[in-house]
Amino acid sequence: MNPTCVDSADAAMRALHANVTAPPPFDLAMLDAMMPGCDGFELGRRIASDERFKTTRLVLLTSARGTGQPTDFAALGFAAYLLKPVSQRDLRECLARVMAVDAAQRHERTQPIAVVEQIRDTLKRRRVLLAEDNLVNQKVARGTLEKMGHTVDIVGNGVDAVAAWATGRYQLILMDCQMPVMDGYQAAREIRLRERGAKRIPIIALTADAMKGADQQCRDAGMDDYLTKPLDRARLSETIDRHLAPPSPGSKLAGSPDRSPEVPVDIDPPVDWEQFMTAMDGDREFAQELVRLFIDSGDAALRDISAALGRGDLAAVGSAAHSFKGSSASIRAESVSAAAANLEEAARAGVTDQIPRLEEQLRREAGRAMDYLRARSA
């Protein structure tokens, strides 16, 4: 499909009339509801009423709800409409549905219109439980899930996750593996025990440790899948949709591809701002809120690490570094995440001679990232 873009109704008509032969030059036309000259509704009516374009499928793009009913759009000749901003997934699904039906049939009679809004409304009826103790990760996951159309409730530990599950309000659980009070593995086992063969709720593990054997560890705990942090929106969406669809025989944990936890810490710049903003869907206000939360929680994590080292509590050092690793990955500060991972590993292994150097390295990378973020989000 080779798209041609124009910015007005007059330009659209000129493009359609250019070298009109049989078949016409365009199989599909996507029309913005608001254009100079005449709006997309009128343009669609003109195209649909022209016999030369009887096989051209029409899709309306609109940024406003309540501008009309699907039956009204279908009567004008539109095969579908999309609410802006349009995600790649919605666009692909809409085009697949529209192109799957013979265009001539749509003009012979009014067809049921393919409305992506209806899909979104269905998704909004899905209530997801997010079990995650890291504030930055909570905010990232909530924002991503809500933009996908889900309703989200958050708990900060495994005990609360089990209690929330018991209410029966949720269709799916996203379960962080490392949480206080009761970790995600224990919580998943408890839920499976209490289900006792009743309806099984999908549990998707969230982990910052994408190592070999992670999928088996999640499966052993009764989880259905796992995703690595930072969350990738496309993979998250695909995973949720797959587990909320009817299960197929022989399905297994798909998870995320294995990747080495060792990431170089001398990356420049310290934050992949473009990737971060892509993950935020370009929402600068939300990104600024997340940056402020990351900086505040990062400062707190560094203080906790320093205090834990002062009292010789390596377990607390490892726990604080693990949390900082996850939030840094969510903000796309890979150098900070890698430094935190190195400190966490040393603390858990009891390699005390390396810890002062690794703590200093983490502080240095965190300082670079925070200065960069303050400048970019100002």
N, C-alpha and C positions, 0 to 999 in steps of 0.2 A: 504494500500500500504506500503510494507516494503522495504525501499531503501537500496541498497548496493552501497558503494562508492569505487572506485578504482582510481589510479592516473596515469595510463598509458594505451596505446592502448593494449599492450600485456596482462596486467592484466584484461582489459575489455573482451578480447577474451577468456581468461581462465575462467572468471566468467560465460560467456555465454555458454561455452562448458561444464561446470561442470554439470554432471548428467543430460544431455539433455534427456528429455523424451517428451511425447506429453501430454499436451501442454508444450512449453519451459518454463524455470524457470523465464523468465522476459517478462512482457507484454509491458514494455516501457524502453527505454534506452536514457539517456540524455548524449550527447557527447560534450566535450569541443573542440572547433575548433583547439586549440593549445595544443598538448600533445606530450610528448617524444615518440620516436619510429615511429609513423605515426600520421598525424593530424586527426581531427574528421571527415573531409570529406572522407578520404580514409577508415577510420574505418567504417563509415556509409555505404560506398559502399560495403565493404566486408560483413557486416551483412545483408544488403538488398539483396545481391546476393546469400546468403546461404538459401537454401530451408527450413532448419530446423528452421529458425527464421522469416518465412514469416508473422507471426502474431505479431512480435515485432515492436512496434511503435518507431520511432526515432525522437528525438528533438535535434537540434543543439544549443549550447551555444557559442556565439561569442561576443567579445568586440569591434569589428571593423565594421563600416558601409562600404558599397561598396565592400565587399569581394565577392560578387556574387549576382545573381538575384534569387528571390524566385523560379522561374521556374527551375533554375539550381539545387537548393537544392531538389526540389520535384523529379527531374529526378534521383537524387542519392538515393532517397528512404526516405528522411526526410519528416515527417508530419508537422513540424513546426520549427521555430527557434526563439531564444530569444536573445536580446541584453543585455550584462552585464553592470552594475550590475542589477540583476533581483530582482524586488520587489515581495513580497508575493502575491500581488494581480495579477500581470502579470503572475506569475507562476501558480496560481490557475486557472485563466481563460484559459491559454494555455492548461494545462492538461485536463481541462474539455472539451475543444473543440476537442482535439486530441483523448481522450478516448471515445468520443461520437460516433465516426465513426468506423465501423468494420475494424479491422486492415487488414484483407485479401483484402478488397476492395482497400486499398491504394496501394497494390502491384500489383493488377491486372491492374491498369491504373494510370497515373499520376494525382493526386488530386490537387485542388487548395490549396496551402500551407497556414496554419494558421500562420500569422505573427503578433506578438504583436507590432512590429514597426509600422505597419499600424494604429493600434489603437492609438499609441502615436502621429503619424502624424495628425490624426483626431483631437486629443485633442489640438494640437498646434494651430489649427484654432479657438479655443475657446478663446475669449478675455474677461478677467474678470476685472471688476472695483473694486478696494479695496478702501473703504472710511475709513480711520483710521488716527488719529492724532498722535498716540504714535510711536516714531521712532523705538523703539525696536520691538514693535508688527508689524510695517510695514515690517521690515527686516525679521522677522520670517515668516510672512504670505507670503511675496513675494518669499522667498526661497522655502517654502513648495509648493506653487502653481506652481512655475517654474519647480521644480523637478517632479511634476505631469504632466507637459507638457503644461501648460496654459501660455498664454501671459498676463501679468499683468500691469495695469496702476494704479497709486496711487494718491488719493486726500486726503487732510487733514481736510476737513470740509463738512458739508451738502450742502452748497451753491455750492461748486465746484463739489460735487457729482451729483447734479441735472443738472448742466451745462454739465458735461461729459456725463451723460445719454442722453442728448438731441442730442448729435452727432450721435447716433444710431450705435456706433461702438461695443457695448458690448452685450454679450449673458447672462451675470449674474452679479449681484452686491453683494459684501460682504460689509455690512454696519455696522460700529461701532455705537452703540447706543448713546454714550456720546462723542460729539465732539463740538468744539467751533463754533461760528457764527450761525450754524444751526445744531441741533443734528440729529441723525439718524432717529428718529421717524418722525420728521418734514420733513426731506428730502424724506422719503418713502411716506408720505402723499402727498407731492407736486408732486412726480413722478406719483403716481396713479391718481391724479387729472388731470395732463396733458395728460396722456394716453387716457383718454376719451373713453374707450372701445376698443382702438386699441391693437395691440400685447402687451401682458403683459410680462415684463421682470422679471425673478425671483430675488427677493431680500432676501438675507439671513442675518439676524441680527447677530452681534458679540457682546457679552456682557460678562462682568466679574461678573455680578450679576445673579447667577443661583438660583433664588428664585421662590417660587410658584407665579403664576400669570404672570411670564415673558413671557410665550408663548402667553397668551391672550393679553398682552400689545403690543407685536410685531404684532399679527394678527390684532388688532384694528388699527394699523398704516399702514396696507397694506402689511406687510412683509409675506413671504411665509414660513419661517423657522427661527430657531435661533440656534447658536452654542455658547458654553461657552469657555472662555479663561482659560488656554492656549489651543490653537487649537490642537486637536488630528487629525493626518494625515488621519487615516483610516476613522474616522467619517466625516471629511471634504470632502474627496474623494467621499464617499458614498452619502453625501448630495448633492454635486454638480452634480454628475451623475444622481441622482434621479430627480433633478429639471430641468436638461437639456434634460431628456427623455420626451416622450409624457406624459402629465398629465393623471392620472387615476381618475375616478369619486370618489368623496367623500374623496379626499386626504385632510390631515390636517397637521398642524404644528407638525413635529416630535420632533425637538429640542433635547436638551440634558437632561439626567435625573437630577431631582432636587438633589441638594446636599447642605449641610449646609455651609454657608460662614464662619462659625467659624472653623478655623484650628489652632491647637496648635502651638504656636510660639517657642517652645523649641525643635524643631526637630534638630537632629544632624546626619550627617553634614547639614549645612545650605542650600546646593544645592544638588539636586538629579542629580549628574553628569551623571550617566549611562542613566537615562531617557532623560536628555537634549541631550546627544550625539545621542541617538536613534532618537530623534525628528529631529536632524540635519543630519540624514542618515550617521553618522560617518564622516562628512565633518569637519575636525579639523580647516581648514583655515576659513571656514564660521563661525564656533563656536567661534573662537578667535575674529573675527570682531564683532560678536554679544556681546561678553563679554565686549569688549572695549566700545561699544555703550551703553550697560546697565550701566556700571560704570559711564560714563560721564553723561548720562541722569539721573542716580540716584543721583549723587552729585548735579545736577541742581535742581532736585525735592526737595531734602532736604533743599537747599538754599531757594527755593520758599516757602516752608512750614515755615521756620524760619522767613522770611520776612513778610509773611502773618500774622503770629501770632503776630509779632511786631506791626502791624497796626490794629490788631483785626479783620481781614477779614477772618471769618470762612468759607465763601463760597469758597475762594481761597485755603484755607487749604484742604477742602474736595476735590476740583478739582485736586490739585496736588497729594494728597494721592491716589485718584482714578486712576490717570495715572500711578503712581508708583506701585500700586497693579497689574495692568495689565501687565506691563513690567516684574515685578518680577515673575509672574506666567509663562510668556513665557520662562523665563530663568530657570524655575523649582526651584526658590528660594521660597519655600512655606512659610517658616517662615517670610520672608520679606513681602510677599503678604498678609499674615494673619495680621501682625502688621499694614500694610498700610490700610487694610480693617477696622480694629478696630478704627484707627484714623479718617478715612473718616466717619464712622458711628457716632462717637462722635461729629465731627465737624458739620455734617449736622443736628444732633439732638440738637446742642447747649449745649452739656454737657461740659461746660468750665472747671469744676473742674477736669475732667479726662484727658484733652488734654495734659498738660505738661508731665504726666507720659507716655501717649501713644506715644507722639513724641519721648521721650527718648528711649522707647522700640523699635520704628521703627529705630532710629539711631543706636542702638546697634545691631539689627538684620541685618541691611543693611551693617554695618561695617564687621560683621562676614562673610556675604555672599561675599562681595567684596574682602576681604582678601583671602577667599577660592578660588574664581574664578581667582584671579591674580596668585595664586600658581598653580592651575590646568592647566591654559592656557599658562603658561610661556614656 
